[in-house]
Amino acid sequence: MRHARRRATTALLGAAATGALTTALLSPLAAVAEERTEERVETRPSKECKGERTLSEADRLAGNCLPGNDTARMNASGVDLAPGEEASSANVTRLATIAKQGAFASEDALNSDLAFQGRYAFAGNYNGFTVYDISKPAKPKTVAQVVCAGAQNDVSVYDDVLILSTDSSRSDSSCESTAQSATIKDSWEGIKVFDISDPRRPEYVAAVETPCGSHTHTLAPGKGKGAKGKGKVDDLYVYVSSYAPNAAFPDCQPPLDSISIVKVPLKKPSTARMISQPVLFPDGGNPAGGYSRETSGCHDLTAYPSKDIMAGACMGDGILLDIKDREKPKVTENVRDTENFAFWHSATFNNDGTKVVFTDELGGGGAPTCNPTVGDTKGANGIYDITRSGDLEFKSYYKIPRTQANTENCVAHNGSLVPVKGKDIMVQAWYQGGWSMYDFTDSANPKEIAWHDRGPNDAERLVVGGPWSTYYYNGHIYSNEIQRGFEVFRVDDRRIKGAERVRFKELNPQSQPRYRE
């Protein structure tokens, strides 16, 4: 998801009442182009949209009111659910919903990512983060709310440390900061570090500014000093992803062909600092002018620390990295899909580390792309096998099979593995497409096994909503629903039998743990 300070400047999708893929849909700028800015987008419709039904501010940010991009003309035939309606496969039960509250209750305070530790879930929100006690999954309780504005506030946890991403230009690094233009040199964005030794009373202990801020981040513990690198971990490495540089921004200069690495000493997290900015694309990434977005940074990285590997979703490129040396990651493989992937968004390894599921966030999370107009290969997952030689070999696409309304933002988003012996199963958020659990053990033939969905938030305008992140943790499905709040589900199905016996002490889906089969 992009945050509201960036302005869409080019067309996202071409739409036709017939549902045919149009020239604009296949254009070089099918993914949203952005500028980092504090200015609001004009709320009046463009000349080309005059007389047509326009959608929400978020929809305009996605470029859908530009020529040929009125999403109200998408072919949404086959939509089953109206606003307020809810449906699921027969094996799904929704156990609980905790509505957004306090400073997080407004429509523009979007819920974002999730992390887990012991009996607690940590849920990001554009205005801060919430801590939930999930010791009784059917009766979760809010135990802390930390107000600290700064989109998009993706969150990860390790030991007594919580990391929060800030990817909106702020007046300073404090939790009382206000929005400030990125053209001002002393504006701040980056990562914030909290002490969660008492999860009910998080304490803000450090801030580290990083170039272009921190859209997302990924954790990998250091290797320690014991035999074979398995001793006590002294340092935590934070791999920071950001993108969309601009020559007008002193702290976000092009070309952004790198990531940032922040080192957090676990004995004294207050001394966290950025140690390097390794270049991942020395020859330049995916160029401008094609269907896929030009690469100028990475959106997300997923580490598999026990295997010393990492996968990067970098706008126009999908990459694999070797992270044996935590401070010097090396790109080992690069792949592109210039026909169907507009924006490489995130990645998930299977448990063996022999496959990667990449997601395409066509439309930036603010557009309706789950319909016959867009089709089933765009805004989808791309499933790749990793060959013995380390190459990425494409196998198939997976996209939810349910058509969503024109006022429902829907595209592939954040998910995690379901730990089933001998199987590759994943649960995943699709914004207002709900969430889907599917089996990709046969990489070429993924099959859905469970799902949950609701009708649109609004029948007349596109209110950005739906699950941002949906993850499996210790027997249950947890979902951070952008507008409705924190939700808990149970899936009863023989195909995931045994998963509930796998227990994690901690889970950051972007820092994958290996589970024993």
N, C-alpha and C positions, 0 to 999 in steps of 0.2 A: 504494500500500500504506500502511496506517496502522501506527503502531508500537505496541509492547506496553504503553506507559504509558497508553493511552486505553482507556476501558471502553465497551463497547457497552451501550446502555441500552434499545434498542427493537428490535422485530422486524425482521428482514431479509427473509426470504422465506417465503411460504406454500408448503407442499409437499403434494402429494396423490399417493397411489400410482397414480392413474390418469394422472397427468402433466398434468392440466388446470391452467390458471392460476387460482390461488385468490384469494380476497378479499385475503389478507395480501400477496400478491405485488404487487397493484395498489394497496396502501395508501399513504398519504402518507409512511410511514416505511420504504419498501422499501430505501432506502439506509441504511447504518449511521449511527446517531447516536452521538456520542462525547463523552466528557469527558476533559480532559487531567488525568491523575492518575498517581501512582506506585504506587497500590495494585494488588495482584494481584486478578484475578477469582477468585471462588470456584471451586474445582476440582470440587466435587460437582455433580451434575446438579440442575436445578430440579425442583420437585414435578411439573410438567407433563411432564418428560422421564423421570421415575422409571420404571424398568423398560425404557426404550428404550436402544439403543446410542448412547452419546454419543461425540463425536469429540475432537479435540485442544483444547488451551488456545486456540490461534489461532481454532479454529472457535467456541468459546464467545465469544471477543472479537468475532466477527462477529455475535453474537446468535442463532446458529442452534440454541441449546438453549432458547430462549424459546418461549412458547406458539405452537404451529403451525409451528415452524421447525426441526424435527428433520430435518437434511439427509439422514439415512439413508433417508428416505421419498421422496426425489426419484426420479423415473422415469429410471433410467439404462439402460434397455433399448437394446441396440445397442452397448454397450461392447465393444471388441475386445481391448484390451491388459491383461494382468495385471501385477502388480508384477514388475519386472525385465525386462519385454519392451520392445522398441524397434521402431519402424516409421517409414517415410518414403515419400515419393513416389520413383519410380525415378531421378529426376534429382538426388537429394541424397546426398552422402557426408559422413559425420562423420569429420573428419581427426584431431582431438585433443581430449582432455579432461584438464585439470589439476584434480585434486581440491582442495577447500578444505584448508587446512593451518594448523598452529600455532594462534594465537589465534582463527582464523576457522573452525575445524573443527567446532564444536558446532552442533547443530540450530537453536539460537536465534540464531546468528550468520548472519543472512540476507545473501546476496549481493545487491547492488542495481544501480546504474546504471554505464554505461561511457562512457569518452571516449578519444579516440585522438590521437596526435601522432607523426608520423614512423614509426619502427619500434616504437613503444610503445603498449600499451593500458593504461589506468588503470581499475581495477575497484573500485567501492565495495563495502563490507560494513558491517553494523551495528557492527562493532568497529574499522573503519578503512578502509584501501584497499590494494590490491596493484598493483604495476607489473609488466607482462609484456613481454618482448621478443618481438615477433611478426615479426621480420625473415624468419623461416622459418615461415610460418603453420601448416604441418603439424607443426612441432616448437617450439611456444611455450615460453618459459622464464620462470620467476619470477625477477625481479631485485631486487625490494624489497617489503617488507611493512611498512606503517606502522600500528601499533596506536594507535587514537585513537577510543574508543567514543563513540557519539552518534548514534542512529538519525536519518535513515536513510542518512546519508553518501553522498548523491548527489554525483557528481564531474563537474567540467568543467575544461578546460585552455585556456590561451591564452598563446602565447609562453612565457615562463619561469614562468608563474603557474598554480597549481592551486587551485580553489575547492572546498571541502567543506561540505555542508549538515549542520547539527546541529538536529534537531527532537525532542530529548528533553531535559527539564529536568535540568541538570547542576549539580554543586557549584561549578564554576568553568569557565573556558575552556580549561584545559590538557588534554593528552591523557591525563593521569592522573586526570581528574575521576571522580566517582561520581554515581549517580543521586540527585537531590534534588527534592523536591516543588516544583511550579510555584507553590504558594501562598506560598513563601518569597521575599521580595523580591530577595535577592541571588543567586538561582538564575540560571544562564546558559544561553542557546541562541541560535544565529545562524549565521554563516558563519566558516569558518577559511580562512586563506590560506597556501599553501605555495609555496616557491621550488623549481621543478623544472628549474633550469638544468642540473643533473645528475639526470636522471630516476631514476637508481639510488640516489640519496641525497637524497630530498626533505627540505626544511628548513622547519619551521613558523615563519612570520614574523609573523602577525597574526591577530587575532580581532575580529569585529565583531558585537556583540549586536543582534538585530533583534526587533521586537515579535512575539510568538508563535513565535519561532524561524524556522528555514528548512526547510520541508518539502521544497521543491525550489528551484532557482535557474536563471536563464538569463543568458547572457552576450551583450553587444553592445559591440564596440569603439567608442571615440569616433571622431569623424570626422577628427581630425588638423587640421593647420593649413595644409596645402598648397592649391593651386588646386582649387576645387570640392570641398573637403573630403576630398581624396584624399592628403593628406600623411601624415607619420609619425603613428602613433597614440600618444598620450601617456597616455590613460586607458582603463580597462576599466570598463564599467558592469555591475553585477550586479543583476538584477531578482529579488527574493526573494519567493517565494510561501509563504504559511502560512494556516492557517484554524482554525476551532473555538475562538473566544475564550471566556473564562469570567470572570464577575465576581469570582471568588475568586482569580484570578491577577493579581497586580500588573502584570506585564509583558505581559499578553495580554487587554486589556479589550475588551468589545463596545462598539459594533459594529465588526467588522473588515471594513470596506468598501474596503480599500486594499491596496497592496503596498509593499514597502520597496525603495529604490534605494541600493546601496552603490557608491561610487566608489573604484577601485583605481588609484592612480598607478603606471604600469608601471616607471618609473625607481626608485620607492621603495614597493613594495607593502606594506611594514610600516606605512605611514601610511594604509591603507585606512580609510574611515569611511562611515557612513550619511549621505546628504545630503538625503533627502526620503522622504516617505511619501504618495505621491499617491493621492487617493481615486478609485476607479474606478466606484463605485456611489453617487453622491450622493443618489439617491432610493431607495436600498435595492435589493438584487438580488432574485432569485427568493424569494418569500415562503414561509414555513412553511405546512404544511397540505396540500400537494399531493404528487404522486408523486415529483417531483424534490426533491433536497435543498435546504434553505434555503441561500441564498448568504451566507456569512460569511467571506469571504476567497477566495483562488484556490488551486487545487491545483498548477497548472503553467502556465507561459507558454512559448511557442515563438517565438523571434525569427527574422526573415529580414533581417539587418542590411543587406545590399546593396540591399534594396528598402524599407528603413525601415518595415517593418510587423512586427506581432507578433500572435499569436493567443493568447487566454487561455481556459483551461478552469477555470471558477470555480464548482464545486460544482453550482449550479442554472442557470448561465448559460454560454453560449459567446460570446466577444467577439472583435472585431478592434480593433487599436490602431495609431495612427500614432506612430512613434518617431523622426521626423526630428529633433526635439529630444530627445536621449537622456535629458535630465533631466526632461522634461515630457511623458510619454506621454499620448495622448488616445484615448479610446474612440470609435470611428467606427461600430461596428455591434454589436448585441446580439441573440442568438437563444436561444430556449428550446425544449425538447422535453419537455413535461410528461406525455407518454404513455409514452415508451420510455427516456428517459435519467434514471437515478436520480442519477448523480454524474459531472459533466463532469470528466474526469481529465487529458487531455493532447491535444495537437494536432500535426499535421504538414501543412505546405504542400506542394503539388506544386512542381516546379522553376520553372514560370512564375509562381507566386504567384497563380494563378487558381482554386485549390481549397484546401479544408482538410479533413483527416480528423480528426474529434474522436473520442475514445474515451469509453465509459461504463464506469467501474469499479464496476459493480453488486456490492455485497458487500465492497468494500474490498480485494479481492485475497485474502480469506480464506475464500471460499465456493465451492461447486460450482454454477456457473451455466451450464455448457455441456451442456445436457440438454433433453429434450422438455418438462419441466415449465416451464422458464424461456422456452424458445422461441428464435427466431433474430433477434429485434429488440431484446432487452434484454441488457445486458452486451456490446454490440456496438460497431462503429464507425458513426459517422454521416458520410456523405460529402456535403460542401457545395460548390457552385460559388460563386465570388465574382463577382457581376455587374459590369458596367461602372460601375454607380452605387455599387458598394462594398457591396451587400447580400449576405447569406449566403442561398443558395437550396438547400434540402434536395433531394438526389437519390436516396439509397439508404442501406440498412444493409449492413454486411458482418460476418459472424460465421463462425468456423470450422465446417465441416459435420460434424465428428466428435463424437459423444457421449462425455463423460468420466464417470468413476465418481464415486460420491457421496463418496469420500475424496480427490478431486482438486479443489483450488482452481483455478478456470479462469474467466478474464474477459479482455477486451481490455486490453492494456498497451502497453509502450514499443516503438516501432519507428522505422525510418528509410527514406528513399527508396533505391531501387536506380537508379543513374544510367544510364538507357537512353534513347538519342536518340528523341525523338518519342513517348515513352510515359510514363505515370504508374504506376510500380510501387513497391510498398512491402513490406518484410519486417518482421514484428512478433511480439513475444512474447505468449503467452497463458497464462503461468504453467504449470500442469500440463496445459494443452492443447497444450503444445509451442510451436512457432513456425510461422508461415504466411507465404508470399510470394504476393501477389496483384496483379493488374493492375486499376487503376481509371481507365484512360484514358477509357473510357466510364463516366462518373460514376454513371449509373443502373444499370449492369450489371457490377459488379466480379466478377472471376473468379480463383480460386486457381490458381497455377501450380507451387507447390512447398510441401512441408511436412515437419516432423519431429515425432515424438511418442513418448512413453514411457507405460508403465502407471503407476499410482499409486505413490507412495513407500511406502505401507502400505495393505494391504487392510482393516485394522480401524480405523484412525484417520486423521484428516485432518492430515497433516504438511505445513505450508505449503511449497511447492516449485515447481519448474519455472522456465523462463526469466523473469527479471525484465525484462531488456532484451535485445533481439536486433537487431543493426544490421549493415548492409553497409558494409565499409571496404576499399577498394583490392583488390577481386577476391574477397573472402571474406566469409562470414557469421560474426560473432562473437556469442556468447551468454553472458550471465552467469547461470548456473543456480543458483538460490537454495541448493540443498543439494549438488548434485553438483560444482559448480565452474565454471571457465572453459572454454568449448568453442569449437571452430572447425569450420566446415562449408564445403563447396564445392557450388555448384549449377551443373550443366552443362545448359544449356537454350538453344535458339536464340532464345527470346523475350527473353533478357537479354544477347544477344550484343552486344559492344561496351562493356558496362559496365566490364569489367576495364581498359579503356584510360583511364578517368577516374581520376585519382590525386589524392587530397587530402593536403596536408601536415598537416592537422589536421581533426578532426571531433568536434564536439559536436552531436548530433542536435537538441538544443533551441535551437541557434543555427545555423540551416541555412545552409550555403554554397550558392551557385549553381554548378552545373556547366555547362560549355559544351557545347552540342549540335552 
